[in-house]
Amino acid sequence: MFLASKLLSFFTQPLAWAALLLFGALLCLPRRRRSGMRLGWLALAVLLLQGWEPLPDAVLRQLEAQYPEPAAERRLGQYAGIVVLGGALESARIWQSHGQVPMNDAAERMTVPISLLRQEPHLRLLFTGGEGNLLAEGTSEAALAKAFFDSMGVPPQQVVYESASRTTYENAVFSAALPGVDPRQPWLLLTSAFHMPRSVATFRKAGWNVTPYPVDFRTGDSTAWTQYSLWLGAEKWQLVLHELAGLLAYRLAGRA
């Protein structure tokens, strides 16, 4: 399943589609010039269209709207703790070279739990995330998370780390097996808003009693029709396609 998810990650990149179309065009040009030209123009169209951000934003907005942002005055006294999914931390090599824990665009997955723990000191924090790279680097994301939370002054006894999981399904199953963790108790599930539909379905299927706490929202109420960026558009399309394909695959496999 892990290898399949990595293969899926490649085919959900629109830039990869453009590259494959261009490769096909080059193969066709020597003998089938007309077909090669058509594939070349199609590759250019795919490349240019993906930069128009209102399209991926519209789909992202639908994913994020399934579980709205919690109200600021929400009371959390009834919860046993917060399950935080990995995915916000960069390569361990950066940490090893510079001594600073590197975070990506999903940094809210790491920062929001700290304020929640200060708001409700009784909560436990369960961070789940292993080695997500295809070629293992030897340092799990949980190890990086421990370095970060320790540096932020979070009491070590308040945090539990799960360091073997590589997928959302493994996050749910491996975390439920940790000593002292009862998935039947009410837990907050904290992850990126666009990832929440698949995460909630997977955790509940695995027997968890979770309430979604989405963070890391990528869209607002609307997107200007003139907003265009090849870089940002490609990134958003990859998020959208990866989540939709992942949710479909999990449902077909009975995991969500």
Buried (B, 14 or more C-beta within 10 A) or exposed (E): EBEEBBEBBEEBBBBBBBBBBBEBBEEBBEEEEEBBEBBBEBBBEBBEEBBBBBBBBEBBBEBBBEBEBBEEEEEBEEBBBBBBBBBBBEEBEBBEEEEEBBBEEBBBBBBBBBEBBEEBEEBBBBBBBBBBEEEEEEBBBBBBBBBBBEEEEBEEEBBBBBBBBBBBBBBBBBBBEBEEBEBEEEBBBBBBBBBBBBBBBBBBBBEBBBBBBBBBBBBEEEBEEEEEEBEBBBBBBBBBBBBBBBBEBBBEEEBB
